[in-house]
């Protein structure tokens, strides 16, 4: 994993289109319009995340920022259960709709 610290304090913006909660801990410089250089908000290290892949981001958190990694895992599991609840509600709404139409 290619990590290099970025010393300037330029504001980090969220990655466009990012869906994973791990992106809460990473961003891109405002000047990086293509958002190709991913920077850790905790230590300002550059972390490779080719094509938006989050494996290296999770690896960086797990090994460099244990507390943030644990928080991320909690957020991730909460987000998964919310999605499952949303899917169940969608199913119930569809079931109710089609039952009503019959």
SULLIN-V902595 format. One record per residue. RES is the residue in one small letter. SS is DSSP state (2 for helix, 1 for strand, 0 for the rest). PHI is phi in whole degrees, -180 to 180 (none if undefined). Layout:
BEGIN
res->RES ss->SS phi->PHI
res->RES ss->SS phi->PHI
END
This chain:
BEGIN
res->x ss->0 phi->none
res->x ss->0 phi->-89
res->x ss->0 phi->-124
res->x ss->1 phi->-145
res->x ss->1 phi->-78
res->x ss->0 phi->-106
res->x ss->0 phi->-87
res->x ss->0 phi->-72
res->x ss->0 phi->-106
res->x ss->0 phi->-58
res->x ss->0 phi->-58
res->x ss->1 phi->-100
res->x ss->1 phi->-101
res->x ss->0 phi->-64
res->x ss->0 phi->-70
res->x ss->0 phi->-62
res->x ss->0 phi->77
res->x ss->0 phi->-69
res->x ss->0 phi->-109
res->x ss->0 phi->-74
res->x ss->2 phi->-66
res->x ss->2 phi->-62
res->x ss->2 phi->-67
res->x ss->2 phi->-59
res->x ss->2 phi->-99
res->x ss->1 phi->-136
res->x ss->1 phi->-160
res->x ss->1 phi->-129
res->x ss->1 phi->-64
res->x ss->0 phi->-59
res->x ss->0 phi->-74
res->x ss->0 phi->-90
res->x ss->0 phi->-64
res->x ss->0 phi->-86
res->x ss->0 phi->52
res->x ss->0 phi->-98
res->x ss->0 phi->-106
res->x ss->1 phi->-95
res->x ss->1 phi->-125
res->x ss->1 phi->-72
res->x ss->0 phi->-73
res->x ss->0 phi->-80
res->x ss->0 phi->-124
res->x ss->0 phi->65
res->x ss->1 phi->-81
res->x ss->1 phi->-78
res->x ss->1 phi->-130
res->x ss->0 phi->-74
res->x ss->0 phi->-141
res->x ss->2 phi->-60
res->x ss->2 phi->65
res->x ss->2 phi->84
res->x ss->0 phi->-63
res->x ss->0 phi->-100
res->x ss->2 phi->-57
res->x ss->2 phi->-67
res->x ss->2 phi->-65
res->x ss->2 phi->-64
res->x ss->2 phi->-61
res->x ss->2 phi->-60
res->x ss->2 phi->-62
res->x ss->2 phi->-60
res->x ss->2 phi->-95
res->x ss->2 phi->-110
res->x ss->0 phi->-141
res->x ss->2 phi->-59
res->x ss->2 phi->-63
res->x ss->2 phi->-66
res->x ss->2 phi->-62
res->x ss->2 phi->-62
res->x ss->2 phi->-62
res->x ss->2 phi->-61
res->x ss->2 phi->-65
res->x ss->2 phi->-65
res->x ss->2 phi->-63
res->x ss->2 phi->-64
res->x ss->2 phi->-71
res->x ss->2 phi->-66
res->x ss->2 phi->-66
res->x ss->2 phi->-66
res->x ss->2 phi->-69
res->x ss->2 phi->-65
res->x ss->2 phi->-63
res->x ss->2 phi->-64
res->x ss->2 phi->-63
res->x ss->2 phi->-62
res->x ss->2 phi->-62
res->x ss->2 phi->-64
res->x ss->2 phi->-64
res->x ss->2 phi->-61
res->x ss->2 phi->-62
res->x ss->2 phi->-62
res->x ss->2 phi->-63
res->x ss->2 phi->-64
res->x ss->2 phi->-60
res->x ss->2 phi->-63
res->x ss->2 phi->-62
res->x ss->2 phi->-72
res->x ss->2 phi->-65
res->x ss->2 phi->-66
res->x ss->2 phi->-72
res->x ss->0 phi->-75
END
